[in-house]
Amino acid sequence: MMNVIEFRQFSKRNGAFTLQNLNFPIQSGYITGLIGPNGSGKTTMIRSIMNLIRPDFGEVLVFDQSYHNQERDIKRRIGFVYDEDFFYNHLTVNEMKKIVSSFYPTWNESVFRKYLDDFQLPSRRKIRDLSKGMKTKFALATALAHEPDLLIMDEPTSGLDPVFRREVLSILSEYIQEGTRSVLFSTHISTDLERIADYIVYIRNGQLKYCGSKEDLIDSYVLVKGPIEWLRLNRLENTFSGKQQNALGFEGLIAKESYSEDVFGNQVTVEMPSLDDILFYTREEK
Amino acid sequence: MVQLLVKDIRIQMKFIALGFVFVGFFFFILGAFEGLPLSVPAAIFSHFLIVVASKSDEKNNNSRMLASFPLRRSDIVTAKYVGIVMFMGISFLLTLLWSWLAGIVLPAQELPWFSTQSTILTILILFVFYAIYFPLFFATGSRLVQVLDLIVIFSVGGVGLLAIRILEWTNVSIGSSLRILLHSNNISDLLWALGIGLILLLLSWCISMSVYKTRNL
């Protein structure tokens, strides 16, 4: 399988925060979700992939190419949507489109027009007068209109209403149907990833915690629920990656290899965890 | 890089029109700065355009957007320096256009004039200003961009005046040397000064390149 992105011994220090020795690939042809708590390094990672941040050590390869000598070629094949405003606000949608399109020889005007219509974006409205959702729609339309091989999005669905979030997800699914295109997006909303992501990159405190298929990640844990009394009697507290308890009972996450029906018995219920559960309960794991 | 220059014109269409009206209104209709050569309004106009283009690129995370386009950072830096010449050209041409339009209704002796000396001197001042401005612009980014031009004007002006005073106290006749340069009818003196300005600009471009290439955006 080809890698669309590869981190090679990548380290970057930024004040007190450090991305430490990242070594992992992101597969081509899939949707990969980048997850992690606030301040875990997701945006720094995305900026590193876009070569906006220079590494202290190592490098990031995109399409198996290095930014040292192929920057323009690499970026021509990337569409980007960031979580913040990045257009010239005093311009209209149409004026901004003219600027963006001039940088991409592969710009497809009919694709752009289609998204403009689908998203009901007024082409004569100034960017500053667009709502956050509309700005994201416009960013997505410009990112997709040059038909990139890799779409990189930093928190694209944050602050969007559920209807548009679903729309974005279906556009992404449609976009990778061809099989050669890839999507990497970071999000806090793990339900979005559960819907469409094939692979997950999980980062915490600047360190890679997991990189692999979403199913394997979810399959590697079980969510155990039961009465407090059971927890007290069985002294299995150290088995949990994380747990929460109240007067009614407890809920905790356990690595699948640590779970055995013989040990846990039938006083507890065992469920498949969600990505949210995994993020929440592993937040203090070493 | 051409796209970056076209982009600078596109984001400034309204400011170019505004500057054109400003030059016409103040210099030709109101007759402000009477007795001054035409290179003065042209210089103010070009400074306005160059600084607005720079400020626009550092406002609202636009620098992140530009660096994400299929460009090298060296293209972004070089385009800013080529932009100095481009906007100076636009401003001088549009000022000349006003002069031509005013010439239709005003007698020739009442019109402000373009002199070679004043034009070279104006270009030299702009070159020196941007040779200092752009390395700071590329180093500090959005942190200072809104006030950077004022900082450069006041600090360079202040340092310049201080240097002149110190030189005068030490009996170096810098004042008279400057007066000779300012009133020089010898074009070659001015061209030499302009050459030094160009070298400064080239050095400034090298510094901007090294600063911007390593900056995290």
Interface residues (C-beta under 8 A of the other chain):
Chain A: N14 R47 M50 N51 L52 I53 R54 E71 R72 D73 K75 R76 I78 F80 Y82 E84 D85 F86 F87 Y88 N89 H90 L91 E95 K98 I99 V100 S102 F103 Y104
Chain B: Q3 V6 K7 R10 I11 K14 S56 K59 N60 N61 N62 R64 M65 A67 S68 F69 P70 L71 R72 T214 N216 L217
